[in-house]
Amino acid sequence: MTEVLDDVPAELYVAAFERSGVPTVIVGPRGRIVRANAALGTVLGRDPRELAGRDARELLPPGDRDEDWTSQRGPSFALECRCLRGDGRTVWMQLDATLVAGGHLFVQLRELPMRDRDPVTGLPSRARFEAAVAAHAAQMQRYGAEGAVVVLDLDGFRALNAQLGEVAGDGVLSAVADALRSRLRTTDLVARTSDEFRVLLPRGTASEALVVARHLRDAVRSAVDMSCSIGVAPFSDPDDPVAVVRRAHAALHDVRRSGGDGVAAAMVAVGRQLR
């Protein structure tokens, strides 16, 4: 393992790696698993020796493998994802990856408790979303402003829920959640807060965030035949994690005042209007 950490004797590194109680995997530059420890095998119910040499995307269920999460930019990144257990079930985990010597990724995983997730849609809770936005805002202080927050509200959902009942309403929310997940990257975070959905796009420009928002609007219409109102707020440098969500909400309210079924971008902190 000297190719991964050149300044650590291989035998010491391997021993520490294997004995660690933290599920850990090392991914090579080509996206293949170099080594997985016993803790990862335990949490996923899979033989870590059989994972070696396999595509790292195989840690995820088949429907989540479209994007190669191992090709993310930057010295480190974190994301929440579903991981595939040996029995076919999935478990939500937080994945923290750090780029180390030789272009390898040192990846640690942590199982997320269900209290951090919305019981209806399985999406992260509001608390998880706010923590992720705060972490991203802090990271921008080192690497510069990038990304955006998107807030999406289903037009007329409350009336529909009152008319059809909570069971039908929950079905609509679950279908929307699946549609949003299918249009987002693995590194994006979508959460449900009450009757609205919030999305953290940690990568990309303001114009790219608007494109994503329009794709999400189309996905919702295709999934449940409903329109939605969407507000987009790009991060500025410096930025406050509460302020960026407020700007996204302000843009959302602009869409609502115009009759809904649209996408609007908020004004960034420097006063430049995005279109």
N, C-alpha and C positions, 0 to 999 in steps of 0.2 A: 504493500500500500504506500510505498515511498513516493509514487507518482501523485498521490493525493495531498499529502502533507510532507513535503520534503525535509522539513526540519525536525520531524518526530520519528524516532526509530520505529520501523514497521511493526516489530513484535509488541511494543508498548501500545501503539495505536490500535492494532487489531484487538488486543485484550480489552482495552477501554471501550472500544466500539461494541464488542460482543456482550460485555457485562452491563452496559448501560440499560437502565430501565425505561429509557425514552425511545419509542419507535423511531428508527433512523434508517435511512437508505442513502447510498452514494450513487449518483448518476453520472455517467461519463459524458464527454463532449458531444457524442452522437445520440444522446438520449437513451442509452441502454443502462440498465441497472448493473453496477459493478459489484455491490455488496449490500445485503440487507441484514439487520441484526435480529436476534431472537425476539426482542420486544415487539418488533414489527410483525413477526410471524405470529406472535401470541394474539395481538389485537385484531389481526386480519384472518386468523385461522388458516394461514398458508405457510408452507415450508419455505423459509428464507433462502435456502440453498437452491430451490427451484426457480426463485425469482431472478437470480444472477444471470445476466446475459439477455434478459427479456426487455422489451420496450417499456420504458417507465410509464407510458400511458396506460399500460395494462393494470396499473394499480387502481384505475378508475373503471366504472362500469362502461360497457360498450357505447351507450348513448352519449357519454361525456368525453369521448376521446377525439372529437373532431379537431380540437386545438392542441398543439404541442406546448404544454405548460413549461417544459424544460428549456424552451428557447426564449424565455423572458429576458428583458434587458435589465441592467443594473447589477450592483454587487450583491443585492439581496432583495427578496420579495416574499410576500405572504399571501395566501389565499385560502378560502374555505372551499372544500370540495367533498364530493361523495367518493368513498373508497370501497372497492369491491372485496368482500369477504370470500373465503373459500367455499362457504355454503351457499353463495349466490346472493346473500343479503348485502345491503349497503350500509355504511356508517359514515356520518358526517365528521370530518376532521379538519383541523386547521393545519396547514402545511407551511412551514417556515424554511426557506431555502437560502443558502449562502454560497456564493461562488468562491471556490478555493483553487489552489494551484492546479495547473494542468487543464483548466477549463471544466473541472468537475463541479457538481452541485452536491453540497452537504445538506441533506433534507431531514428535518425532524417533523414528526406528526403528533398531533394531540387530539384525542377524541373530544368532540364538543358535546356537552350535556344538553339534553332535550329542552331544558329551561331556557336555553339560548335561542330556541327556534319557535316559530309560530306553529301552534298545533294544527291549524287548518291547512296551511300550504307547505309546511316543512321548511320555509324560508327562514333566514336569520331574523332574530328579533330586533326591535328598535334599539335596544341597548347595544347589541352587537354591531349594528350599523353605525351608531354614534361613536363607538370605540374605534371602528375602522376609519371613519372620516377624520377623527382626531389624530390617529396614527399617521394617516396620509398627510395631513396638514403639517405635522411635526417633521416628516421626511422631506417636505418641500423646502424647509429651512436650510437643508443641506444640499439638495439637488435641484432646486428651482421649481417653479410652478408648472404643473401639468395635471391633466385630468379634469373631471367635472362631476357634479351631482345632478341627478335626474330625479324628478318627483312626478309620479304618474297617478292620476285619479280617474276612475271609471265614471263616465258620464251617466247619471241616472241610476247608479247602483243602489243607493239607499231606497229609492222608490221600488226598484225591482225586488230587493230583499224583503221589503215589507209586503209586497204583493205575493211573491212565490214562497216565502218562508226561508228560514235560516239554512235548512239543508240544501235547497237549490242554490241559495246565495253562496254557501261554502263551496259548492261544486264549481260555480263561476270563478271564484277566487283561486281555486286550485288549478283550473284550466288556464287562467291568466298567468299564474306563477310558472307553470310548465312552458307556456309560450315565451315568456320573458327569458327564462333560463336558456331556451333553445337558440335565442338570438344574441346572447351575450358571450363574451370570452370567459375562459376559466378564471382569469384574474379579476374580472368584474364581480361586484357584490350586489345582489338584489335582495332587499328585505321587505317585509310587510309591516306597516305600522297602521293599525286600525283599518280604515277602508282604503288606504293609499299604498302605493309601492314606491320605494326609494331605491335608487341605483347609484353605486359609486363606480365611476369609470376612472381608475387610477392612471391610465395611459391615454395619450391622444390630445389633440388640439380642441379648441372650442368648436370649430367647424366640423370636426370629426364627431364630436359629441352630439351635435345637431343631427347628423346623418344617422347615428345610432338611435336617437330618440324617434326619428321618423320611422325607422325600421321596427321599433318597439310598438309604435302606434299601429302599423300594418299587421304586426303579429297578433295584437289583441283583437283587432277586427276579424282576422281570419279564425281565431280560436273560439270566440264567443259572440261574434256578430254584434259587438258593442263599440261605440266610439269612446275616446278617452282624451283627457286634457293633460298636457305634459309641459313642465317647466324645466329648463336647463340652466345651470349656473356653473361656469368654468371657475376653477380655482385661480386666484390671483396670488401674487407674491409681495408681501406676506399675506396670509389669510387666516381667518378665524373659523374653526370648524362649525360653529353655530351660525356665523354670518353667511357662509356659502349655502347652507340649507335654507336660510331665510330668503336669500336671493332667488333660489329655485322655486320656493313657494310663491314669491311675488310674481314671477313669470307665469306660474300655474294660474294664479288668480287673474292675470291679464287674459289668458285663454278663456277662462270661465266667463269673464265679463263680455267676451266677444261671442259667446254662444257655445263654447266647448269645441271638441273635435279638432284639436290643433296642437302645435308645438311652438313655444316661445322661449327665447333666451334672455337671461337677466343681464343687466348692466354690470360689468366688472368693476372692481374697486377704483380703477383709474378713470372711470367715467366713459369708457368706450362702449358704444352700443353694438352688440353682436346681432347679425341678421342671418 
